[in-house]
């Protein structure tokens, strides 16, 4: 583990402890956050050999992802929620009334899992500051509804409020869940619009075509 790799329990504890604040900050990397908000800790990390420095920054990032996701998913208590994932989720969420399933196969199980839920829920990893993850495209492509965090880059891909339901703060989550659970017709309209947009602009074929276009522009040889 990263803690064992660092071999310094007090340092590991401090790095894990700042994960929560890093998750809520506007800094894009753990190194930027430590330099700005924890300069003494940043100096200790900078003094480490490169491999251990990377482990230290990774520990902050992974701690941020874990703590943010646990806080977000805990807001689903009381909605007959079902979480599929590793064995740590029951430990982290405790007696919240949330039900659990083991990991699902991405290709075999997830399409049906998404389609069986009235509201699918997404919270983006702290290592993707501002970006969106695969679920933002997968769920609408399966014809299912998704509520996700309002990442900065989302508006470049789907229209928040029209093609994708979003929450801006963890405290918004219960209200948003209640709103969308109570309006099946609005969910269906949003799913239809989101699926049309994903299939029209956001398939692997579109991404590969754009990648080839960029490569041709970058490596074009003038006559």
C-alpha positions as CSV (number, residue, x, y, z in Angstrom):
1,X,0.0,0.0,0.0
2,X,1.0,3.7,-0.3
3,X,1.2,3.9,3.5
4,X,3.6,1.0,3.7
5,X,5.6,2.3,0.8
6,X,6.1,5.6,2.6
7,X,7.2,3.8,5.7
8,X,6.4,6.9,7.9
9,X,3.2,6.5,9.8
10,X,3.0,10.1,11.1
11,X,3.6,11.6,7.7
12,X,1.1,9.2,6.1
13,X,-1.5,10.1,8.7
14,X,-1.0,13.8,7.9
15,X,-1.2,13.3,4.2
16,X,-4.4,11.2,4.6
17,X,-5.9,13.8,6.8
18,X,-5.6,16.6,4.3
19,X,-7.4,14.6,1.6
20,X,-10.8,15.9,2.6
21,X,-9.7,19.6,2.2
22,X,-7.9,18.8,-1.1
23,X,-11.1,17.2,-2.5
24,X,-13.0,20.5,-1.9
25,X,-10.2,22.8,-3.1
26,X,-9.8,24.2,-6.6
27,X,-6.3,22.9,-6.9
28,X,-5.9,20.4,-9.7
29,X,-3.1,18.3,-8.1
30,X,-2.1,17.3,-4.6
31,X,1.3,19.0,-5.1
32,X,-0.4,22.4,-5.9
33,X,-2.7,22.0,-2.9
34,X,0.2,21.2,-0.5
35,X,2.3,24.1,-1.7
36,X,-0.6,26.5,-1.3
37,X,-2.2,25.3,1.9
38,X,0.3,23.1,3.7
39,X,3.7,24.6,2.9
40,X,5.5,22.8,5.8
41,X,4.1,19.5,4.7
42,X,4.9,20.3,1.1
43,X,8.6,20.8,2.1
44,X,8.7,17.4,3.8
45,X,7.2,15.7,0.7
46,X,9.5,17.6,-1.6
47,X,12.5,16.3,0.3
48,X,11.5,12.7,-0.4
49,X,13.1,10.6,-3.2
50,X,11.0,10.9,-6.4
51,X,9.2,7.5,-6.0
52,X,8.2,8.3,-2.4
53,X,7.2,11.8,-3.4
54,X,4.9,10.3,-6.0
55,X,3.5,7.9,-3.4
56,X,2.8,10.9,-1.0
57,X,1.0,12.9,-3.6
58,X,-1.0,9.7,-4.6
59,X,-2.0,9.1,-1.0
60,X,-3.5,12.6,-0.7
61,X,-5.3,12.1,-4.0
62,X,-6.7,8.7,-3.1
63,X,-7.7,9.9,0.4
64,X,-9.5,12.8,-1.2
65,X,-11.4,10.5,-3.5
66,X,-12.4,8.1,-0.8
67,X,-13.5,10.8,1.7
68,X,-15.4,12.8,-0.9
69,X,-17.2,9.7,-2.3
70,X,-18.1,8.4,1.2
71,X,-19.6,11.8,2.1
72,X,-21.5,12.0,-1.2
73,X,-22.9,8.5,-1.1
74,X,-23.9,8.8,2.5
75,X,-26.4,11.4,1.3
76,X,-28.3,8.5,-0.4
77,X,-29.4,7.0,2.9
78,X,-33.2,6.8,3.1
79,X,-33.8,6.4,-0.7
80,X,-33.7,2.5,-0.9
81,X,-30.2,3.0,-2.4
82,X,-28.0,0.2,-3.7
83,X,-24.3,0.5,-4.0
84,X,-22.2,-1.9,-6.1
85,X,-18.5,-2.0,-5.4
86,X,-15.7,-3.5,-3.3
87,X,-16.0,-4.8,0.2
88,X,-15.0,-1.5,1.8
89,X,-18.2,0.3,1.1
90,X,-20.2,-1.4,4.0
91,X,-17.3,-0.5,6.3
92,X,-17.2,3.1,5.3
93,X,-21.0,3.7,5.2
94,X,-21.9,1.8,8.4
95,X,-25.5,1.4,9.4
96,X,-27.0,3.9,6.9
97,X,-29.7,1.5,5.5
98,X,-27.9,1.5,2.1
99,X,-27.8,-2.0,0.5
100,X,-24.7,-3.4,-1.1
101,X,-23.7,-5.6,-4.1
102,X,-20.2,-6.8,-5.0
103,X,-18.4,-5.4,-8.0
104,X,-20.2,-5.7,-11.3
105,X,-18.7,-6.6,-14.7
106,X,-18.4,-3.4,-16.8
107,X,-19.4,-5.1,-20.0
108,X,-21.8,-7.8,-18.8
109,X,-23.6,-6.3,-15.8
110,X,-23.6,-2.5,-15.8
111,X,-25.9,-1.8,-18.7
112,X,-28.7,-3.8,-17.0
113,X,-27.8,-2.3,-13.6
114,X,-28.1,1.2,-14.9
115,X,-31.4,0.5,-16.6
116,X,-32.9,-1.0,-13.5
117,X,-32.4,2.2,-11.4
118,X,-34.8,5.1,-11.5
119,X,-31.9,7.5,-10.6
120,X,-28.3,6.5,-11.0
121,X,-25.8,8.5,-9.0
122,X,-22.3,9.7,-9.8
123,X,-19.5,11.5,-7.9
124,X,-16.3,12.1,-9.8
125,X,-12.9,11.1,-8.4
126,X,-10.8,13.8,-6.9
127,X,-8.0,12.9,-9.3
128,X,-10.2,14.3,-12.2
129,X,-10.6,17.9,-11.0
130,X,-13.0,19.6,-13.4
131,X,-13.3,16.6,-15.8
132,X,-16.1,14.0,-16.2
133,X,-15.8,10.3,-16.0
134,X,-17.1,7.5,-18.2
135,X,-20.4,7.1,-16.3
136,X,-21.6,10.5,-17.7
137,X,-21.7,8.9,-21.1
138,X,-22.4,5.3,-20.3
139,X,-25.6,5.8,-18.3
140,X,-27.5,7.9,-21.0
141,X,-26.2,5.5,-23.7
142,X,-27.9,2.7,-21.8
143,X,-31.2,4.8,-21.8
144,X,-30.9,5.5,-18.1
145,X,-31.0,8.6,-15.9
146,X,-28.0,10.0,-14.1
147,X,-27.5,12.6,-11.4
148,X,-23.9,13.8,-11.3
149,X,-21.7,16.4,-9.7
150,X,-21.4,19.7,-11.7
151,X,-17.9,19.4,-13.0
152,X,-16.4,22.4,-14.9
153,X,-16.0,20.5,-18.2
154,X,-19.5,19.0,-18.2
155,X,-21.1,22.0,-20.0
156,X,-18.7,21.4,-22.9
157,X,-20.2,17.9,-23.4
158,X,-23.8,17.9,-22.2
159,X,-26.2,20.7,-21.2
160,X,-26.7,20.7,-17.4
161,X,-30.3,20.9,-16.5
162,X,-31.5,19.8,-19.9
163,X,-29.4,16.8,-20.9
164,X,-27.9,16.0,-17.5
165,X,-29.1,16.4,-13.9
166,X,-26.5,17.9,-11.6
167,X,-25.8,18.8,-8.0
168,X,-23.5,21.6,-7.1
169,X,-23.0,20.8,-3.4
170,X,-23.2,17.6,-1.3
171,X,-26.0,19.1,0.6
172,X,-28.0,19.4,-2.6
173,X,-28.0,15.6,-3.1
174,X,-31.1,14.5,-1.1
175,X,-33.2,17.3,-2.6
176,X,-32.2,16.4,-6.1
177,X,-32.8,12.7,-5.6
178,X,-36.3,13.5,-4.2
179,X,-37.0,15.9,-7.1
180,X,-36.1,13.4,-9.8
181,X,-37.6,10.3,-8.2
182,X,-40.9,12.3,-8.1
183,X,-40.9,13.2,-11.8
184,X,-40.7,10.2,-14.1
185,X,-41.7,12.1,-17.2
186,X,-39.0,14.7,-16.7
187,X,-36.5,11.9,-16.2
188,X,-37.5,10.3,-19.5
189,X,-37.2,13.6,-21.4
190,X,-33.8,14.2,-20.0
191,X,-32.6,10.7,-20.8
192,X,-33.9,11.0,-24.3
193,X,-32.0,14.3,-24.9
194,X,-28.8,13.0,-23.3
195,X,-28.8,9.7,-25.2
196,X,-29.3,11.6,-28.5
197,X,-26.4,13.9,-27.7
198,X,-24.1,11.0,-26.6
199,X,-24.8,9.0,-29.7
200,X,-24.4,12.1,-32.0
201,X,-21.2,13.4,-30.5
202,X,-19.6,11.2,-27.8
203,X,-19.0,7.7,-29.0
204,X,-15.5,6.1,-29.4
205,X,-15.9,6.6,-33.1
206,X,-16.2,10.4,-32.6
207,X,-13.2,10.5,-30.2
208,X,-11.0,8.5,-32.6
209,X,-12.0,10.7,-35.5
210,X,-11.1,13.8,-33.6
211,X,-7.8,12.3,-32.4
212,X,-6.9,11.5,-36.0
213,X,-7.8,15.0,-37.0
214,X,-5.6,16.5,-34.4
215,X,-2.7,14.2,-35.3
216,X,-3.0,15.1,-39.0
217,X,-2.9,18.8,-38.1
218,X,0.0,18.3,-35.8
219,X,2.2,16.2,-38.1
220,X,1.1,17.5,-41.5
221,X,4.0,18.0,-43.9
222,X,3.7,21.1,-46.0
223,X,4.4,20.5,-49.7
